[in-house]
Amino acid sequence: MEDRRSHFLAHCLAKNMLADHVEGIDGPGSVISHEASGRPVVACGTELSISHSVSSVAVAVTHSGVVGVDVEDLSRANDVAAVRDIMCSQSELRIVHEEGCDEIDLLRLWVAKEALVKIGAVTLDGFRRADLSALLLNGPVSTQVNRRWWSATCGEVDLTVWRDSRCVGAVARAAWRGCSQVSTTERV
């Protein structure tokens, strides 16, 4: 039931964000359908990506190019730590061991790589080929109360990763394609 609520909230947020870019929240351009892969699409040509966890949802919208967003609850960090060796590149594994990175650091890598999957930059079985060591080495580029932001690039893709009191999330977009609008919300 919680997953259904998060799914509904994520789609409501996506519709509201689309209303800013198309002819209104009830117009034909704001109808969200899904490809066989599960990727959300809209008829107006605006690209969007939707992700949800138990406590949070994230939506990214752009007019050009593709955009991918992923969000995971902090409680999932142990699950991701269990797949560390098949998720991390050799460089990332070395940093994890040398710098003493924790499960939340690995969760940051996971959501960043999931966002890359959603734009087709990597595949799930290619996680190890995407080296995002910069996310582990660099401190946050911005901090707010209970929220931190990191940025990195992977080839020609810009990544922004955030962490707050409930979740870790990431958005990926092509560096040459213009900006995207991202919105997140926490379920209360």
Secondary structure, DSSP 8 states (H G I E B T S, - for coil): -HHHHHHHHHHHHHHHHHHTTSS-TTSGGG-EEE-TTS-EEETTS-EEEEEE-SSEEEEEEESSS-EEEEEEEGGGHHHHHTTHHHHS-HHHHHHHHHHT--HHHHHHHHHHHHHHHHTTSS-GGGGGGS--HHHHHS--SEEETTEEEEEEEETTEEEEEEE-SSEEEEEEEETTS--EEEEEEE--
